[in-house]
Amino acid sequence: MNYFFKILRFGLPYKRYAFLNIFFNILYALFSALAYVAMIPMMQILFGTTERTTQRPTYQGVGEIKLFLQEFFNYKITVYLGQDSGKALIFVIATILGLFFLKNIFNYLAMYFITFLRNGVLMDLRNALYHKTTTLPLDFFSEKKKGDLMARISSDVLELQHSFLSILELIVRDPLTIIFSLIIMFSFSVKLTLFVLIFIPLSGWMISQIGKSLKRKSDSVQREQGEFLSLLEETLSGIKIIKAFNGQKIFIEKFTDSTRRFFDFSNKLLNRQNLASPVSEFLGILVIGALLWYGGKMVLIDQNLDGAVFLSYLGLAYNILTPAKGISKAFYNIKKGDAAAQRVLEILEAQDDMEDAPDAIELKSLQNEIRFENITFSYDQHPVLENFSLKIPKGKTVALVGPSGSGKTTVANLLNRFYDIDQGRLTLDETPINIVKKKSLYQLTGMVSQDSILFNDSVRNNIALGNPKADINRIKKAAEIANASEFIEKLDQGYDTFIGEGGNKLSGGQKQRLSIARAILKDPDILILDEATSALDTASEKLVQEALENLMKNRTSLVIAHRLSTIQKADLIVVMSQGKIIETGTHKELIAKKSTYHKLVELQTI
């Protein structure tokens, strides 16, 4: 139930709808009980036991409301019976129909207002999940599969709609219906009502036994759904490689195994869930059967209960059974929804160890330098950087080179504060990076990576991502500097052309130039280039390199490069190996030393 209440906190902005729902549910429950009470005069007319009264009754207070209503009906019926007993029957039937009509109108209004609450909670829950997903540190995602995260935001939230949020319709209406019905039933016969109540705890116990295993089974279903969604996401992302290596059979077998497990888990869950309905139905019939025996005995043998009252009493008893079934269903829905809620709350309540400190500082610009001092960093206890120290003065370009796994990209990730350092200090103008507000840090930095990350949107919106307020003239200027304007203007709709998922309608060089245009428009103080030309052909590389040189002019730049020809103009080249700096200098200085860098240049030249 803790998960249930944690999810319900999302309903606070919609509490006015909850109050309206409660108000109309009270009216629904009241008229639901009164509708069955109104049947008594009709039964008495049919059985010829109507008590004649010509004295109009007077209302004596809430305590005498039952007597007042009964005498009022008898008075009206007596008036009509003086003329035509058929009219009396029509009057009673019209009254009953009117009460049932009002009952259903109030039921509709209660459900109408709860709809806004339910859907509002779903909307806010999904928005909160998405917001949390975008703000969590990268190491959170290294432990989670994309498909599993997608399953939590889509299917798990949908499960909450079918389980937890469906209970909101029942949480007030059904208990009130039972309470009002029981009040009237007690007024009819205390003994008979106590007899009925004996069976309710028994029914609840049996339903609870069925619901005990639902959470565990539902958890297995949700986990497996995340598994095959992850596999589907991997398949779609790597479909070219799967086809090229003829690996369809391997992935089909993996997916089939996952869906077969999902099939088995779902069958066990649904079969256990489906058992609850017939069990509660049968228990309800047992209660009615026992009630017919005991109440029939009071009417026929003991003769201390009116037959018309007993028939109306049966209607009230049935009026209790339906909401009682709803409450029992709500109970095992909570059990079933617990698993989905737990998975959703795991994201919402995930701790962000990289949140801004209370005394975080906002940096407007870089004035002097970036400094790495004796940095040590590990991924999952696997050391990547060890006693790494480097100074990047403002306006200078520093290039990192070295073999794969030497820690170059890690340096860029630490400067972006995608991860926090284990030991040492990383400062911007003597300010430790961990007390710089992340929003201002990301405003200072711009990045162009090897994989051009573009989105299924227009060219204009992709370029304007870092500066959404930029007008079209500034966007065109950025594209021109990035050597991208020529190919953009040849597209069907120019800057309004949608480029497909990941920019798949563009070539590698075109995508990279759009990424550079995006960085140019943002105009960051600090530029990070992570192997920005390594995936390009020679012709594309020339255009991109020109664009990069335009971008780096008078800008503090950290460049990670495999193609050493692209960094010859760097102010400082840092050669790395196994997380350590092994040599530094300009291109000419390092060539003259004829050491590691010289060997790397010779290898690439060959």
N, C-alpha and C positions, 0 to 999 in steps of 0.2 A: 504493500500500500504506500510505502514511502515514495516509490517511483511515481505513483498515481498523483500524489499531492505536489510533487516537484513539477510534473507536467502541467497541473492545474494552475500553477502560478502564472502561466502565460495567458490565463483567462482574465486576469485583473483589469486590463484595459477595456474589456468588454463586459464589465460587471453590470452595467445598466441593462444589458440584454438578459443577464442571469436573473436580475430582479423582476423583469417583466415576465420571464419564463416562470418564475416561482409564483407570481401573482395569478397568472392564468392557469397554472397547474393546480393551485388551491381551488379555483372556481371549477376546474374540470373534475377534481376529486369530489368536491361537494355535490355537484350536479350528477355525477356518476352514481353516488349513493342515493340521492333523492329520486332519481329515475326509477330505481327499484322499489323505493317506498311508495311511489305513486301507483305502483301496480296493485297494491292492497285493495283500494276501493274498487278497481276493475274486477278483481277476483271475487270480492264480496258481492258485487252486482251479479256476476255470473253464477255464484253459488246461492244467491238469494239471501245473503246474511247481512245486507247493508242496514246499519242502525239509522233509523229515521230521526232527524232533528230539525225543528223549524226555528230554533233559536240561533241567531248568528253568533259564533263564538268570539270572545275577546282575547287578545294576546296578553299572556300573563308573564312573559319573560323567557329567557333562553332555556331555563330548566324545564319549561312546559311546552317547548316548541313542537315536540312529537305529538302531544295531545292536541295542541292547537291545530296543527296541519290535518290530523285525522278528523277532528270535529268540523273543520272548515270544508273538507272534501265531502263529509257526510251531509253537511248543510246544503252545499251546492247540489249534490246528487238528489237530496230530498226535494229541493225546489223543482228540479227537472223531472223527477219521478212523478210529481203531481201532474205533469202533463204527458210525458212520454218516457218510458224507461230506455227506449232506443237513444234518445237525446242524451240521457245520463251517461250511457256507454260511450257515445261519441265524445262527450266532454272529457271523460277520463282518458280515452285514447289520445285525444288532442293534447291533453296535458302531458301525458307520457312522451308523445312524439316531440313536444316542445322542449321538454327537459333533455331528451336524448340529443335533439338538435343543438341546444345550447352547450351540452357537454362536449360534442364534437367540434363546435366552433371554438370553444376554449382550448380544446386539445390542439387544434390547428394553430391557433395563435401562440400557444406555448412552444410548439415545434418550430413555428416561423421565427421566433426570436432566438431560440437556442441554435438555429442554423448559423446565425451571424457569429455567435460565440464559438461554435465548433470550427467553422471555416476560418475565423480570425485566429484561433489558436494554431491551426494547421499552418496558416500563412506565416505567422510570427515565428513558429517553431522552425520552419524551413529557412526563413530569413536569418534566424539566429544561428542555425547550423552552418549556413553558407558564410556568414560573417565570421564565425569562429574558425571555420576551415581556412579562410584567407588570412587570418591573423596568427595562427599557430606557427611555431618555429618549424624549420625544415626537418629536423630530426624526428618530429612526430610522424611525418609522412614517410620517412624511411622505414618505419615499423608497420605501416598500414598499406594494404593493397588499394589501388584506386577503385576497383570494382566494389570492394567492401564498403568504402566511404560513400560511393554512389548508392549502394543498397540502403545504407542508413538514412540518407537524405530522402530517398524515394520510397522504397517498399516498407522500411521500418516505420516511417512517419505515416504511411498509408495504413499500416497495421494498427497504429495508435488511433486512427480515425475509426476503424472498425471495432476496436476494443475499448480503450479508455474513453474516447470522446462520445461514443454511442451511449455510454452510461449516463452522460449528462442529461439525456432525455428522460432517463428513468429515476435519477437520483432524488428528485423531489416528487414527481407525479405518482410513482408507484407506492412509496411509503405513505403519502397522504391519502391515496385511494384506500389503502388498507386501514389506515387509522379511522377515517370517516365511516367506512363500512363497518368496522368493529364497534364503533360507538353506537351505531344504529342497531347492530346485531345484539349487543349487550342490552339495549333497551327493549328488544323483543324477548330475549331469553338468555339469562346469565348462564344457566346450566348447559344449554345447547352450544353456546359460544365457547365456553371453557372446554367442552368436548372436542370442538373443532381445533382449538389451539394446541391440543395435545399432539396433533400430527405435524404441525409446522416445524418444530425442532428436529423431528425425525427426518423430514424431507430435506431440511438444510444440511444435516449431517451427511446424508447420502450424496447430495450434490457436491459437497466439499471434498468428499473422497475422490470423486471423478476429477475435480479441478486440480488436485494436488500435483499431478505429473504434467499438467499442461505447460507450465513455464519452462521446464527442462526440454520438452519436446519442441516447443515453439522456438527456443533458443537454437536448437539444432537446425531447424528449418531456415531461420534467418541467417545463420552462419554459412550454411551451404549455398544460400542464394547469393550472398556476397562472394563466395568462392567462384561460382560459375559466371557471375558478372565480371569479376576480375579477369577470368580466362577469356571472356568475350572481348574485353577492352584490349588485352594483349594481342588477341588474334587480329582485331581491326587495325591496331597500330603497326603490327609486323606482318601484314598479309603478303607483302612483296617477298620478304625473306622466306615465309612459310611455303609460298609457291615455288620460289627459286630453288629451295632445297628439298622440294617434294615432301614437305612435312605435314601435309593435310591429315594423313592417317593418324599421326601421333596426337595432333591437337583435337581431332574428332573423338578419339578414344578418351582423352582427358575430359573433354566436355561431356561426353556420354556418361562417363563414370560419375561425374559431378551431378548431372541431372537425374541419374538413377538413384543416387543417395538422397537427393532432394525429393524424388518420388516416394521413396520408402519413409523418410521422415514425415512428409506431408500426409501420407496415408495413416500413419500412426497417430498424428496430431488430430486429423479430421475425424477419424473413427472414434477417438476418445471424446472429442468435442460433440460429435453427433449423438453419442450415447446419452448425454445430459438431457436432451429434449424428450426422447421417449420415456426416460426414467421419471422426469418431472411430470410428464403427462399422465403416466400410470399412477404416480403418487396422488395426483389431483383427482383422478377417478376413484381411487381408494377413499379419499376424504369425502367425496360426494356420496359414495356408496355407504360409508359409515354414517354420514349425516342423514341419508334417507332412512336408514334403519332406526337410528336413535330418534330423529325428529318425527318419523312416521309413528313410532311408538307413543310419543308424547301427544300426537294428534288423535290417533285412533284408539289407543288403550287408556292412557292416562287422562286424555281429553283436557289437558291444561294449556293447549296451544291451538289458536285458531288456524284452520286449514289455509285460508288466504294469506295469513301472516307467514305461515311456513313456506308457501310457494315463493313469496317475496324474499324470504330468508334464504332460500336456495339460490335465488338470483344474486343476492349480496355475497353469499359464500363463493359463487363462481366469480363474482367481481373481485374477490380477494385472491383467488387462485391464479388468475392471469397476471396481475402485478407480482405475485409471489414467484411465479415462474420467471418473470422479467428480472427480479432481483437475483434469483439463483443464476440466471444466465449472465447477469452483470458480474457476479462473483467469479465465474470461471473465465469470463472475458478479461477480468483484471489479471488473473493468473496468466492467461495467454499473452496479454499485452505487456506484462512485466519484462519479458525478454527483450521486446522491441524498445521499450522505454529505457532499459538498462544500456542498450547499445547506443541509443540516441544521446543519453545523458553522459555517456563515456566521452563523447566529443565535447558536449556543452560544458562539462565540468573539468575538462583536461586543463592541467596547470600550464600556463605559459611562463616559463622561467626567464623569458627575455622581455617581459613587459617593462614599459618605461618606469624607471625609479621615481619615487615621489619628488626627488630633487633634480629630476632630469633637466638638461639644459637644451635650449633651442639654438642651433648654429645657423646663422644666416648665410655665411660664406666661409671658404677656406682662406685664411690670411697668410699663413707661413708654411706649414709642412704637415705631412702625415708621417708618423713614426711608429715602427714596430720595434719593441724592445724585449729581447729574450723570450720570444713567443714559443710556447709549447702547446701542441694541440694533438688530440687523438680522436679517431672515429671508433666508437665501441672498443676502447682500450687498445686500439691499434695505432701506434704513434705515426703521425704524418709530418709534423713540424717539430724541430728540436732546437731550442735556443736560437730562434730565427730573429735577426735584427736587420732593419732596413729603414732608410730615411728617403722620403719622396718630397722634395721641395716643391712649393707652389709653382705651377706653370711648366714643370719639367715632365719629360716622358721617361718612365722606367720600364724596361722590358724584362720579363722573366722567361728564361729558356731552360731546357733540360729534358731528360727522358720522361715518359709517362710514369706517373706515380711519384714524381719527385716533390709534389706539394704545391705546384704553381696555382692550380685552380683553388686550392684551399686558401691560399693567401688572398685571392679575390673574394672568396666567400666570407672570410673574416672581415675584410674591409667593407663589405656590404652588410655585415652583421647578420648573415644568415645563421651563423653559429657563434657562440661565445668562446673565447679562448680559455684554455685550462690554466696556464700560468703566463706571467709576463704582462706587458702593457701595450695597448694599441691606442694611440692618441691622435686627435686632430687638433692642431694648434694647442698642444699640451692638455687638451680635454680628453679624458678616457672615453672610449667609444661607448662603453656600457652606461654612461650617464648622459649621452646625447639622445634626445628624443628621436625615436625611429622615423617618425614622419619627416622631420627636418633632415635627418641623415639621408633618407631616400630622395629628398628634394635636391640634396647636394650631389648625389651620384647618378651616373647614367651608365648603361651597360649594353654592349653588343657582344653576343655570344656566338659560338660556332654554329649552334642550331638556331636558326632565325625563328624566334617564337612570335608568330603572327596569329591573328584571330579571324574567325569567320565573320568578317565585317567589311566595310568599305575601305578603300585605300586611305581616304581622308581620316577616318576614325582610327585606323591603325597607326598612322603617323602622329595623330593628336593625342595618343594615349597618355603621355606624360604632361600634356598641356592642353586640356580639353577646351579651354577658352580661346585658343588661337584661331584667328580668322583664316580664310582660305588663302589669302595672299602670303601670310607667314608660312603656311603649310607648303605652298608651292615653292617658296624661297628655300625652305629646308630640303625639299626634294631636289631642287636644282643643285644645291651644294653637294648633295649625296649622289649626284649623277643618276638620279632616278626619274627626273621629270620627262625625259624623252620617251621612255617606255610607258610611263603612266598615261601620257597624253594619247598614246596609240591604243589604249584599252577602250572597249566598247563605250563605257560611260565615264572614262577619265578617272577623276578622283572619287567618283561615286560608285565605281565598280567594286562588286563584292569579290573577294579573292579566294573564297573557299576555305574549308577547314585547314588550319595550319598554313594557309597561303598556297594550297596545292595547285592553284591555277597559274602560279608564277614559277619561273626557273630559280635555281639556287642563287644566282647572282642578283636577280631582281629582288628576291626576298631579303637578301642581305643588305641591299641598298635601301630598301624600305626601313629595315631595322636601324640603319645609320641615320636616315632622315628623321626617324622618331627620336633618336638621341640628340641630333642637331637641334630639333625644335624645342626639346626640353632644356637645352643649354645648361648642362650641369657643370658645377665647379670641378668635379672629379669624374674622370672617364675611365671605365674598366672595359678593356677589349680582351675577350677570352677566345683566342684562336679564331678570330673573326674571318680569316681568309683561307683557313686550312682545307675547307671542303669545296673550294671553287676551282674551276678550270683557269687556264692562263689568261684568256681574254677577259673573263669576269673578274679575275683577281686584279687586273690592272685598273679597271673602273672602280672597284671597291677600294683598292689601296689609295687611289686619288681621293675618293670620298673620305676615307679615314684620315688622311693627311689634312684635309680641310677641317675635319671635325676636331683634330688634336691641336690645332693652332692655338697657342697661348692658353693651353688648358692642362691641368694636372692629370697625367694619364698613367695608368698601370696597364701594360700590354703583355698578354701571354701569347707566345707565338711558337709554332713548330716550323713555319717557313721563315727562316732567318733573314731572307732577302727583304722582308717587310719591316725589319726593325733596325736597319743599318743607321738610320738617322736618330735613334733614341739617344737621350742624354746619358743614360746609364743602362748597361745590360748586366743582369744578374743571372749567373749560371747556377742552377740548383741540382742537387742529387740527394735522394733519400731524406728529404726534409731539411737539408742544410745548404747554405751558400758555400760554393767551392771557389768561385772567382767572380770579380766584378770589374767593370771598366767600359769604355766606349768600344765601338766596333773595331776601330783601328788599334786601340790598345790591346784588346783581347786577341786580335789576329797576330799582332806582333809578339805576344807571349807564346804563341804556338802550343797552347795547352788544350784543355777540353773544348772550349768554344771553337778554336781553330779546327779541331778534328770534326766537330759537328758541321761546320761550314763546308769543309772539304767533302764530307759524305753527301751533303745535299747537292753540292756542285756536280759530283760524279753522277 
